[in-house]
Amino acid sequence: MALPVIDIHGIHRIYETEAGLTHALRGVSLTVDRGEFLAIMGPSGSGKSTLMNILGCLDTPTSGSYRLEGLEVSSLDDDDLAEIRATRLGFVFQSFNLLPRATVLRNVMLPLIYSDTPRAEREWRAWKALKAVDLPEEYYEHKSNELSGGQMQRVAIARALVNDPALILADEPTGNLDSATSEMVLQTFARMRDRGKTIVLITHDPKVAAWADRTVHIRDGKLLTDEQERAFTASRERKGATS
Amino acid sequence: MRAGDLIRETGSALDSNRGRSLLTVLGIVIGIAAVIAMTALIDGVKYALVGQLGLNRARLVYINCWTQYGSVTANDLERWERDLPEYEFITGTAYGWGEMTVGANSSNGQIMGTYPEFFDAMGINLVEGRFYTEREVEKGSLVIVIDETTARTLFGASGPYVDRTIKLGNYEFEVIGVTEASQMTSNTSYMPLPTLNTRINNYESMDQILGYAREDVDPDELAEKTDAYLRKTYDIDEEEGYGYVYVFTMASVTRQLDSTMLSFQLLMTAVASISLVVGGIGIMNMMLTNVTERIREIGLRKALGARAGDITKQFLLESIALCVAGGAIGILAGYGGAWALAGVASGLAGIEGIAPVITPGAVGMATGICVGIGIVFGYYPARRAAKLDPVESLRYQ
């Protein structure tokens, strides 16, 4: 049995703010296997962004352990975390975050300059990634700000794929898209999963979460399974009905 | 991150801000222009000196001497040469003035009476013919060496000019040589000293005596020694009106010039450093704006795996590239400015025909200054960019 891609255990994240201490994650444990497409759902302020940042090695937990493909990353320093991000992780953001004046190809190749990929290999890899997201070839030399939203997000997915990462993290990837384009982008994710990619997608939209193999819910810094979430919602509705 | 990638990222970042970048580097442009104009002029003056004077001139000692009994004579010079063996030779010259005519053409000019050694000592070059010989000097021959400009005036544009005759006073002179026309020697003709004294001036005189120091002798020390020797030999007492001695070297003239240039150099250095500091602050300001505007890009790069060091390098290189680009414009502007100032400098230094010179050393120094400013004033903005938190940067609106 292969090691799980994500194995987090008892993660706490406490922020110091001017208002005092904020306990954003309270003992979160989660395992994601290779090739799994997981959706994390939760309302704003539930701690889902904090969890996403920790999974993406952009932030480290206050306590608890996080093994990424068996490698303990919770205690690494900034430079080592940067290397993990460059080689093992791919990000897709709600607002695409493409370099506006750069061509599609250059945007997709951007992560490769931080992973020291030989120059000769870069263009070929970028082509492969763009083929995988079905972006027509005539757009490869376009500036990224000349594309439509759906095209931009597919370029962003190609950028996340280009390093052949262990894990793709998508933070509300359809948040800025209409429903038709959203569907196209989600189909792209589903195809990635079919090719064996591990995907963690964060959303507040149940229709988006429905594309995933499994959904976990996060509320007040704690993870709930589907059943727990249903029980939670049911109890809240009951409370609402009685009051 | 590889060096090539770093340069490409920098290039595209600067390209996107061209107008603003250009305005920002104006301070650097002015500062570097001042540095380059200054060094180009000073080097130009030095080249002009060496070129016009010839290297031989460093060994020249100028001797002006009048005794109580009048001008020194050829016999006196022979005695000096015996008593002061540090000289390779001592040669006298005298000045005259005359109108030379050839048919309807005429030219007014200075005429120098000299011995043959004079041409060697002054580094005067011929374009045609020869200088006069020792024998022609002894005989007081009616020969003349004229310069190219005078030759054209008298005989027209086409040569050869040698073997033609010029009427000067009551005599006809044979042209035996034509010298290069230069700023120094323009409109000056040469003839044997005795010829000048007997045929043109009609009196015996030696206005200027030139000593040519031997190669291993310090001309300044020799000048002092000569001064003392002459005062003792001729009992010269200027206060009592008994004659007159003044000895100086070309080297001392050059030193005097250097001190004139120094005040100019100080002024330009002050202008340059003020505008470079102001320019550097401008660069820092622009880089800080740049960092703020590109917070999301910095966040993205960090999320994609850029280390703090990569971000520092990228922004530092941007500020260096800005400064060097400004410096390149400054070098061109400075060279242009140097030509504009060359006239003023000619007046200050008393040398004509200064052509500004840009040496690889000056360009290297200017580039070095630019890189230095880029690093000093770019470091703080670059560190600020590198320290940004990726999570907050990505969320920045």
Interface residues (C-beta under 8 A of the other chain):
Chain A: N53 G56 L58 D59 D78 D79 A82 E83 I84 R85 A86 T87 F91 F93 N97 L99 R101 A102 L110 P111 I113 Y114 S115 D116 R119 R159
Chain B: M1 R2 G4 D5 E9 S12 S16 R296 E297 G299 L300 R301 K302 A303 L304 G305 A306 R307 A308 G309 D310 P390 V391 L394
